[in-house]
Amino acid sequence: MMTNISVLVSGRGTNLQSIIDAIESGGIAGAKITAVISDKKDAYALTRAENHKIPGIFADPKSFSSRQAYDDHLLSILQENKTDLVLLAGYLRIISDSLIAAYENRMINIHPSLLPSFRGLHAQQQAVEYGVKFSGCTVHFVEPALDGGPVILQKVVPVLDGDTEETLAARILVEENKAYPEAVKLFVEGKLKVDGRIVTILE
């Protein structure tokens, strides 16, 4: 049974690349990326998709009268591509509740902090300014609450003396590129059980 994956992007697509690499190497079996959808015309993630012969779609938010209308359009694209799993990879738009509901426990995001700490933008800067000794990344299912869905995986990195937003972000990104494919593999293999806020990884 093939799992069809669509990826929503806004920028460079480094996490997209990590998932493409895992699928092409056989690290994630039984899955294919059927579409990469961007809200930014010049997102490098679209170039990554083209390089791997994956359909890339630019969906311009300015063409729609509201966030809801835009997300209704996204839903139609996802359905046309027979999407089983939606991944957010550096996607910077808030998603409507109806789109999230359509893919309940089938929409996954990665965030550069140890949630529930430091939600929203500039999570790495928030961590540096708060003075925490450890940060990291969180792969989680998407719910309407911002960065608030059930946690699948977390990876931890130390916050070093003299760290800036940029240096911490670079170290966290290394772990993101490991964690996201790992979580996708677990989903594709049917090894994630969700009970309320608790995600259990099955043997």
N, C-alpha and C positions, 0 to 999 in steps of 0.2 A: 504494500500500500504506500503510494508516494504522498509525502506531505508537501503541499504547495505553499511556498513562503513568499509574501510580499513585504518589502522593506520601505518604510517611510524615512526620508532623509532631508537634510537641509544644508549640509556642508561637505566636509572632506571625505567622509565615508570610511574612516579607518576601521571602525567596528564592522561595517559592511564587508570590508575586504577580509577581515579575519574569518567571517562566516563563509564567504565565497571560497577562501582557501581551504577551510575545513571540509566543505562539501566536495570540492574538486580533488582533495587528497584522499577522500574516503573516510575521513575522521567522523563526518556526519553522513551516515548512509540512509537511503530512503527519503531524501529530501531534495527539492530543487527550488531555486529562486525564480519565480515566474515574472516578477515585476519589481523594479525599483522606482519609486514615485517621489518626486521632489517638489517642494513648494518654492524652490529657488532655481531659476533657469541656468545659472552658472555654477551650480553645486558640482564639485569635483566628483562626488559620488556617482553622478550620471556618467561621467567619463569612465569610472571604474566599471560600471555596468556594461558600457559599450565595449570595453576591452575584453570582457568575458562573455560577450554575445548574449547578454541579458537585456530584455526590453527595458528601456528607461523612459519614464513618462514625466514631463513637466506639467504640473497642474497649477495654474496661476491663480492664487487667491484673489487677485484684483479683478478677476472676471466674474466674481460672485458677490452677491449683495450682503451676505452674512456668513459667519463661521458655520452655521448650520447648513446653509446651502452648499458651501464648499465641502463639508464633511459628507453630505449626501452624495455629492459627486465622487468623492473618494470611495465611499461604500460601493457605488456602482462599478468603479474600476476594480476594486477588490473582488467583487462577485464575478465580474467578467473573467477574472484570472483564476477563478475557482480557489480562492485563497483559504487555506486551512489555518495558517498562523501569520499574524502581523507582527513585524519587528519594528521598533522605533530605534533608529541609529543616528543620533544627533539631530533628531527632528524637533524643531523649536516652537511648534505651534501647540496651543492648548487644544485638546481633542474634545469634541462634543460628547455628551453622555450617551446619545443614541448610537454613535459609532462604537464607543466602548462596549455598550450593551450587546451590540451585534457580534462582538468577538470576545465575550466574557470568558476569562481564563484561556484566551487564545491570542492575546495581545501582550507583548513583552517589551519592556524598556530597560535600559541600563543607565544608571545615574552615578556620577563621580563623587559619592560620599557613602558613608555607612548609615543608610537610612535607619531610623527616622531623623537623624541629624542632618542639618544643612540641606534642606530641600531647595528647589528652584535654581535660578541662575547663579553662576560664580560660586559653586559649592566649594571649590578648592580654596578660593580666597576667603570664604567664610571660615573654613577650617583653620587656615593660617592665622587669621585675625582672632579667632576664639582661643587659640593656644593649645589645641588638642595635641596629644602625642601620637595618635594614630588616626589615619583616615583610610580611604579605600574606595571600593565601588560596590554597587548593589544591582543585581539583576532581579527584576520584580514584574509580576503581572500588573497590568494597568487597570486602575479604578478611577472614578471621577475625581477623587481627592488628589491634588498635585503630589506626585512622587509618593503616593500613599498605598499602593497595592501590596498584596502578599509577597514576601521576600522568597526568592528561589535560591539565590547564591550570593555570598559576599566574599570579597577578597580584601585583605588588610595590607596597608603599607605604613611604615613609620613616617611621621612628620619630623623632619630634621631641623636642627638649628639653622637659621638663615634661609629656610625655604621661602620661596615666593609662590604666587599663584601658578606661575608657569612651570617652575621646577617640580612642584607637587603634582600638577596636572600631568606632566610627562611621565612620572613614575606610576601614577594611577592608571594612565592609558595602557601601559604595558599589561597590567592586570585585567583591565577591561577586555583587551584583545584575547585573553585566555578565558575569562569568565563567560563571555557572551556565547561563544561556540559551545562551551560546556553545557550551558543551560539549554541551548537549542537542541543539542544532542539528546539531553534528558527528555525534553518535550517530545521530540520525534519518536523516541523509543518507548513512549508511554509510561515513563517512570516518575511523573510528577502527579501527586495526589493533593488536591486543594480542599481543605476543610476550614471554611471561614477564613481566618488570617493565616492559618498554618499550612505551609507547603511541606509535604513529606516526600523525600526521595526514595522510591521503591527499589528494592534489590532486583 
